[in-house]
Amino acid sequence: MKVLVFGGTGFLGSYLVPKLLLRGHDVTVVTRRESQILRLEESGVRGVLGDLLEPEPLLSSLTPQDIAIFMAMPLEFGRMSKNKIKEITHRTTQFISTSLAVGEELSCPVIITLGTSYRTGPGEVADESWPIERFGLTKVGVGVDRLIAKAIEKGSPPLIRMIPGQIYGPGGQFMQMYRMMKSGRFGVFGEGANRIPRVHVEDCAEAYALAIDKMPLGESYILADDTPCTMREFSEFMAECMGISKVRTIPGFIGRLVIGKELMETMKMDCVVSNEKAKRELGWQLKYPSYREGLSDTINQIEIMADA
C-alpha cells in the first residue's frame, strides 16, 4: 500500500518505517527539515517537505495515499508558563486538525496517536471502552478529543486510534532519562508507587504495522506490555541494569518547584490498562512482555552503541 507517515523521523517512526518497507509498502515521510530528505530517500523512502502547522501548502503537495499515520506531537517538558501551555495546546490541536484534513483531502483512513491518560482505582483496569481523562499536561489534548469525536460522528475520515503507554527503548526521551541516571541526577518523586503503562518501542511499532495489515477502521487499541509496574520499580530496575546502586528520592514539593505542577500531576498518574484487544484483534505478540526484559535489552543496546 501507499503509506503516508507523519513523525517518521522521530523515535517511534524510526522503528516503524523499516517495518513498513520490509512489508513491501510504498512509504512517504513528511518532514519539516530539508536536510532529512536525502537520508530518507537513501533508505528507500520518499521524503516530502511539510509542516502540520501550515496545512494549506502541505495539502497541496501530497499525492494519493492508501492510509496516513500521525505520530508527530509537540512534546515539551519542565516548568511552563500559562502562555506556554496555551501555545502547546494550540499546536497539539492544529496537528490533529491537519491530520484529519489530510485524510479527507486524500480520501484515506487515518491512524491517530493518543496516550493512555486514564485514572484507575484499586483493582481497576482500563480498556478501550474507558473515556480518556485529561489532567496535568494531558489537558493540552482537550481540543483533540473534540476534533476526533466530530470526525467519528461524521464518519470522515475513517480512523484507527492507537493509544500507547509511555514508549521506551534505545532513543527518544528515554535517552534523557538514561543520561540523568548515569550522572546521578535522576530521582523518583515521592514514594513512586503510582503505575504508568509502558511499551517497548519495537513492540509499539509492530502494533502500528499490524494495524495497517488488518485495517480495523473505527477501532482503538491500547498498547502496553503485560506487566504493570510502579515508577519506583521501573527506575530501580533500570538503575540495576546500569550498575547503579541507588535511585534518589525527591520530595514532591521540590518536584513541583523543579518541573512544575502540570508535569508533576501527569507523572503521578496511577493507571493500569489492558492490552487484550490489540492481542486478540491485531494478532499482536510482545517481544518484551515486561519492563524487565525490555529495560535489560535496552540498556545493553545503548551501552554497546556507546562502546562502538
N, C-alpha and C positions, 0 to 999 in steps of 0.2 A: 504494500500500500504506500501511498504518498503520505508521509507523516511530517507535520509541521511542529517544531519544538521551540517553545519559549523557555529560557533557563537552561538551554542545552550545554552552555559552557560553565555552568555552576556545579556545585558539589554533586547533587543527585543526577543532574544531566550528564555529567562526565561518566557516570556508570550506566545510565540508561541508553545513551546514544549508541555505544558499541553493541549493546544487546539488540537494538533495532536493526543495525547493519548486519549482524550475524543472522537475523531472521529474514534478511533479504529485502527489507523495506527501503524505499527511496526517502532519505531523510533531509529535511531543510531545517536549519537552525537560524533563528533570528538573534542577532547580537547588536549591541549599541556601539561596539568597538570595531573599527575598520581593521585594526591590527589582527583581529581574530579570524578574519575571512580566509586568508591564505592557509592558516593552520587547519581550519575546518575542512577546506577543500582538499588538502593533502591527506586527510583521514577518510576521504570518500563521502563527505557531507557537503551539501550546498549551503553556503553562507549567505545570509541576506541582512543588510543593514536596516535596523528599525528600532523604534522605541515605543513601548507601551504607553508612555505619557504623551506621545504625539500620534494619535490614531489615524488621522487623515492621510499623511504620507505613507504610513505603514500599510494601510488597507489598499492603497493604490499600487503598492509594489508586490503584492502577493499573487501567487499563481494557484490554480485549483489544487485542493488537498482532500485526502480521504478522512483525515482526523487531525485535530490540533491539540497539543498538550501544553498546559501552562503550569510551570513550576517556579517561575520568577516571582519573588516577593521582596519588597523593600525592608529588609531586616535592619534593625537598629538595637544597640544595647547600651546600658549605662543610664545615668541620670538624664532626664529630659524635661524641658520646659513644657508648659501647656501649648505653646506655639509649635514646638517640635512635634508633639503628639498629634496636634491638628494637621500638621504637614504630612506626617506618615499616614494618618487616616485617609487624607485626600489621595495620596499616591496609591495606597492599597486599593481603594475603591476604584480609582481610574484604571489600575492594572486589570481588575476583573471586568470592568465595563468594556475595556478594549478587547479583552479576550472573548467576551460574548459577542461583540460586534464582528470580530474575525470569523467566528463560527457562522453567524448569519450571512456575512458577505460571501463566504466560501461555500455555504450550504453544507457544512460538515459538522459532525459531532465534536464536542469539546471535552477534554479531560481537565477538570479543575482541581487544584490542590488546596485543601483546607488543613486544619490542625485539630488534634484531639483535645479540644477545650471542653471538658466535662467536669462536673463535681460529683464524685461518688462518695457515699457514706459507707459505714461499716457493712461489709458483706455485699455491697452493690457492685455490679459490673455493667459498664455502659456498652451498648451496642449501637448499630446504625439507626435504631428507632428513637434514640435519645436526641433531643434538640441540643445543638451546640450552645454552650453558655459562655457569654463574654465577660471577662473580668481581667483586671490588671491591663497589661499591654495588649491582650487579645481583643480589647474593646475597639481597637482600630479596625476590626473586621465587621462591625455592626452594619455598615453600609453594604459590605459584600453580601451579607446574609439576605438583605432586601433585594439586591440585584438577582441573586440566584433564585430566590423564591419567585420573583416575577418571571424569570426565564422558564422555570418549571411549570408555572401556571400557563404560560403562553405556549409551551412545548417547543420553543425555538430559542437558541439552538439545542439539539439533544445533548444532555450532559451525562458524564460519568464523574462522580465525585470521589476523589481519593483523599483519605483522612489519615495521614501518617502521624505516628508519635514523634518524639524527638529523634531525629536521624543522626546517627553517629558512625564513625568509621575513619579511615585514613584520609583526611581532608576536611574542608569546610570549617564551621565554627568549632568542631571538636579539636582542631589543632590549637586553637587558642586555649582551651581547657588543658590540653596536654602541656603546652609551654608554661602555663601558670603553675601546673602541678610540678613540673620539672624544676622550676625556680623557687618553689616553696611559697608561692603567692596564692595558691588556690585554697579555698576553705569551704566548709559546709555551713550554711546559715542555720543557726539554732540546732534543734535536735536532728533535723534532716530525716524525719520519719515519714514524710509525705512521699507518695508514689507517683511517678511520671511515666507514661508509656514510652517505650523506646523501640527502635527498629534499626538494624544494621543497614547501611546504605545499599549494600549489594542485594539484600533481601527486598528492600523497598523498590529498587529499580526493577527487579524481577516481577514484582506485583504489577507495576505500570505496564511492562511489556506484555504480561498475560492479559491485562485489561484490553490492550489493543488486539491481541489474538481473539479474545472472546467477544469484544464489543458489546458489553452489557448495558445498553443505553437506559438511562433513567435510574441506575443503581448507584449506591455509595458503598465504600469499603474502608473499614478501619484497618490500618496497617500497623501492627505492633508485634513484638515477639511473644512467646508463650509464658514468660516469667516476670510478673510484676516485681519491681524492686524499689526500695526507698532511695532517696537521694544519697543517704549515707552509705548504703550497701554498694551502690554503683561507684561512688567516689573512692571508698576504701578498697574495693577490689581493683579499681584502676591503679591506685597507688601501689598496691601489692604487685601488680603486673610490671610496674615501673621500678620496683625495688625500693620504694619509699615507705618508711616505717609508719608514718602517721599523717593523717589529714587534719588540718587546723579546724577548729570550731569557731565560727564568727557569730557573736551575739546578733540577734535580729535587728536591734535598734541601730547597730553600726551598719548592717546591710542596707537598711533603708537610707542611711546617710550617703553610703558609697554608691549604690546602684539605683536608688530612687524607689519610691513607694510602688509605682506601677510594675516595674520589673520584679521587685520583691514579692508582690502579690502573685504574679504569674509563676514564679519559681516555687512558691509554697502550695501550688495546686496539688490536691490529692486526687488521683484519678486511676482507676483500674478499668481496662477495656477488654472486649472480646474480639479475637481475630477469626472467629469460626466462619463467618460469612465469606471472607476472602478465600479461606482454605477450601470451603465447600464449593463455591461458585466459580472461582478462578482456577482452582487446582493449585493454589499457592503452597509451596513447600519451603519451609525455612531452613536455610543453611546454618543460621545461628539462632536456635530456639531460645537461648537465654543470653543475658548480658555477659555472662562469664565466658562462654565460647567466643562471643563477639569481641569483647574487650581484649581477651588474651591474644587473639589473632591480629586485631587492630594494632595493639602496642608492638607486637612482633614485627609487623609490616613497616610501621613508622621507624622503628629502630634499625631495621635492615636498610631502609632508604637513607637514613642518616649516616650510616657507616659506608654506604656505597661511594 
